[in-house]
């Protein structure tokens, strides 16, 4: 089995889908690994390191020729995979809902596409979960970006010239990114509070030393969707939450928003009117900017100022930590393929009834097969 590792073509992408460590492991499974020249440059992995790990280096056409598995960070268009054999597996973050035309292209080209971001959140898939590994780094970097833009110090400082008050940080959405944002802000010495629509996160917030901010006395609202994701809330809950947030946000120096609902635009958490209540010099980091934004007025990949508040429309912050994010992503891919690897066939075997396979398989045998894409 030949495994191809592509150089990413997306603008601003710095990551690579394999590292020397995982190349060695794939070779240990019995696979041949081919890496497109320059694939690791953005992540500080020179071609020589891939070669020393056992990979062959070549052009995209050379790498794709005869490959049974193609590893990528972002899914390329089918036209960029012309040199690939029919039936090859494409494994990476394929963005199926926003790139439906690309998915149809994979089916037409008889490429079996596996969208790793749709990995079910079950125990045996934890080591394969690219969303968690990349969100963890994004939550960390969100706080670092906020600290850089904030014109004051984070921790309390007692000096001969007087006391510097600690920054107040409010994290909205306590998934993987939110939890890491809380932990990072606490390490920097801030006073941290957090909120989420899922009541089960209250203990997680407290365990990190932050103050939970929750809507009380709204019966029947748990906010827990399938796979651990949040769901859309009732109008009653949304009203109560807006009132709670309005009162709290006006007292905060930094806000980090992380709320996403799979397959839907990001929910609006902060309005322009609420931004106007924050003091000048405050900072808001919107980790959902690429999905429409949690913050009114945020622009993906841009930093804007409204009412004296700096709004950072964070665009895939994991890219800015290319070496670590590549390593985690690459291990996710290896863990996934190794779990299904058949030594006798020297290839992964995917049972049709497996929960993981059903969760991530987009195309198979020339057809789009995922129920989220085929449902009328």
N, C-alpha and C positions, 0 to 999 in steps of 0.2 A: 504494500500500500504506500503510495506516494502522497505526502502531505505538502501542500503549497502554502507559503506565508507571503501575503501581498504587502506591498508598500502602499500606505494609505494615500489617497488622492484628494480627500476632502480638505477644503481650505482650513488652515489652522490646526489640523489634526497632527498630533505629535506622537501618538502611541503606536505600538506595534503588537500584533496578536501572538507573538511567541518571543521567548527570551532564550538564551543559551541553556538555561536550566531545563526548560520544557522540551527544547530540541533534543537534549540528551535523553530525556525520559521517553520521548516518542521513538527515538532510535532504539532504546532499550526494549520497547514493545515489539520491535521488528519492522518499524516503518522507515521509509526513506523520506528525508525532509529537504525541501528546496525553498530557499528564501530569495525573494526579489532583491536585487542589489539596492542598498540604501534604505531598506525597510526600517532599520533600527536607528537611523541617524537622529531623529527627533527625540528619542528616548535614551540617547547616549550609549547605544549598543552598536559598535562598529561591525562591518561585515566580517572582519577577521575573527571576531568572537563567535559569530554564528558558524563560521567555517571550522573553528577549533572544536566546536560542540558536535560536529558531524554533519552539518548541513551543506548542501551544494548551493552555490550562488549563481544567479542568472537573470536574464531579462524576464519581464512578465510572461511573455509567450513561452519561454523555456521552462519557467517555473510551473506554468499551468498545464503544459503538455503531459498527458498521462496521469495527472493528479486525480486521486479518488476523493481527497478531502482538501478544501480550500479554507484557510483561516483568515479572518479579517476583523478589523475593529468596526468599521462602517461598511454596510453592504454596497458593493459596487453595482453599477448598472449591468444588465445582462450583456450588453454590447461589449463591455470591458472584459468579459469572460469567454470571448469567442474561441480562444485556444483550449478551453476546458473540455474534457470528455463528457458525453451525455451520461447522466446518472451520478455525476460528482456531487459531493456534499459541500454546501456553502454554510459555514458556521461563523456566526458573529452577531453584532447588534444590527439588525436589518430594518428597524423602524417600519413595521408592516402597515400600520394604519395610515401613516403620512406618506408612505412610498408604495402605495398599492400597485402603481404601474410597474415598478421594479419587480414586485412579487409576481405579477402576471408574466413579466419577461423571463423570470427564472423558470416558471412552469413551461413556457413555450420553448425554452432552450433545454428542457429536460434536466434541469439542475434541482437537486433536492435541497431546499433552503430550510435552515434551522435557526430560528430567531431566539437567541440566548436571553434577550430581555424579557421573554415570556416564560421563563423558567418558573415552574410552580414553586411556591414557597412552602416546601415540605422538608422534613428533617434530612432525608438522604440527598437532597439537592442543594443544601446550604453551601457546600464547597464549590458549587457550579454557578452560583448566583452573581452574575456580573453587575446587576443593579446595586446589590448591597456593597460589593467591593468598591465600585466606583463612587457610590453615594457617600460612603464612609470618608473617602478622601475629599470629596466636594464639601462635606459639612465642615471638615477641618479648615479647608482653604477659604471657605466663606467668611469665617471669623478672622482669618489672617488678612483677607482683603478689606474687611470692615475696619480692622485695627489700623491698616495702612491709610485708609481714607479719613479716619476719625482724628480730629485735631487735638485730642487729649489722651492721657494715659489710661490704661485699663485698671491697674491695681490701685488700691489706696496706698498713699505714700505719706509718711510722717517725716517732715523735714524741718530744719531750723527756720525756714522761711514760711512755714505753714503747712497745712494738710491738703493733699490732693485727694479728692473724693473718688471712689471707684466708679467705673462705668457701669451703667445698667443695661443689661443685654436681655432681650426678649426673643425667644425662639418659638416660631409658630409652625407646628407640624413636627411630631416626635417620632419619625421613622429613623432609619439608619443615619441619614444626613443630619437630622435634628439632634439626635443623641450625641453624635460626634461634635456638633456645633456647641452643645451645652458643655460637654467635657472640655473642649478647647477653651471656651470663654472662661470657665472656672479656673483652668490652669493659668490663664493670663491674669487672674485676680479680679474678674468682674463679678458684680452681683447679678445672678442669672435667674430668670423666670421663664416658664415655657407653658404652652397650651397645645391641646390636640382634641379632636372630636372623639377620639377613642378613650373611653374611661380607663381602660386597662393600662394606659401609659402613665397614669398618675404615680404609681410606685416607681417606674423607671426614672421619671423626672426627679423624684425625691432621692433615689439611690445615688444620683450624681451630685447631690447637694444643691439642687435648684428648687425654686418655689413653683409649685403647680398652680396654674391659673385656669380654672374650669367653670363652665356654666353649671349652675346648681338648680335643682328643683324643676328640671324639664324631663318629665317621665318618659321612659322608653327609648331614650337616645343613647345608644352605645357607640355608634359610628364604626363598627367593625365589619368590614366587608370580607369577601372570600380571599384567602391567601394572606391575610394580615393587612390588607390595604384598607384605607378609609373609604367610606361611601358618601354619596351626597346626603346632606342633612335636610330635615324638614324645614319649612318656612319659620316655624316657631323657634326651632333651635338657632337658625341663622340669625334671626332678629335678636335673640338673647345673647348670642356670641358677639354680634356687632356692637351691642351696647357695652358688654364687658370689655372688649378690646379697645373701644374708644376711650374708656376711662383709664385703661392701663397704658396704652401706647403713648399717651401724652407725657408720661413720666419717664419714658425710655430714651436712652442715648443711641442704642443700636438695636435693630430688629432684623432677624434672619427668618425668611419665609421659605418653607420647603414643601408645601402641600401640592400633591399631584393625585389625580384620579386616572387610573389606566384607561387609555382609549378616549379620553375626553379632555376638553380644554381645562387648564388649571383654574381652580376656584379663586374668585376674587376675595382676598382677605383684608386688604387695606385700600380704602378709598382716598381720593384726593383730599376730601374734607378731613379725614383722619390724619393724613400727612401734614396738613396745615396746623394741627395742634402740637406737633413735635417742635422742639426748640431748634433754632438754627444751628447747624453743625452736626446734627444727628445723621446717622447713616442707616440705610435699609439695603439689605442684600436679598435679591429675589432669585432663589435657586430654580424657580419654575418659569423663568422668563422665556425660555425656548418654547414652552407649551402655552404661551399666551399671557403668562404672568399672574402672580398673586397680588401684585401691587399696581394700582392704577397709575399709568404713566411710565412704567418700566419698559425698557427697550432691550431686547436680547443682544448681548455683546457690547452694550454701551453703558456709559455712566452719565447720568443727567442730574440736574439740581432743580428741585421744585420746592417752593416755600422755604428755601434755605436748607432743605434736606437732600443729601446725596443719595440717589437711588442707583444701585449697581445691578444691572440686568445680567446676572451671571450666566454665561454660556459654557456649559460643560467644563466646570472648573477642574475636573480630573485631568484634563489635557495639560494643565499647567504644572502638574506633578508627574510628568511623562514616565520617568523611570519607575516609580512606585506603581502608578496606575497600570502601566504595561505589564509589570510583573504579576500583579494581582489578576488582571484580565487573562493573561496567558495561562496562569495556573487554573483559573476557572475553566478555560477551554480544555486543558489537559485532563483535569479531574472528570469532566463530562465524558470525553471520548474514552478515557481509560476505564470508566465504569461500565462501558458497553463493549469493550474490546474483546474479540474472540481470537484467542491465540492460534487456534487451528486455521481459521480463515484469514488471519493477519489483517483484520479489519473490524470496525465496530458493527455490531448487529443490533438493530433497533426493533424490538417487538411492537407491533401495532397497538397492543392494548396497554402498553406501559404509560403511566401517568405523566412522566417527564416527556416522553416522545410525543404524546398527544398534545402536550402543552406548548411545545416549541416547533413542531413540524408544520411548515407553511405549505410546501409543495412536495409532491411525490408522484413519480411515474408520469410526469408531464401535466399534472393537474394541481390546482390550488385546493388544498384539502382541509385547512384549518377552519373549524366551525365559526370562529369570529370573523372570518373573511368570506365564508360561503353563505352565511345566514342572510336571508332576504331582508 
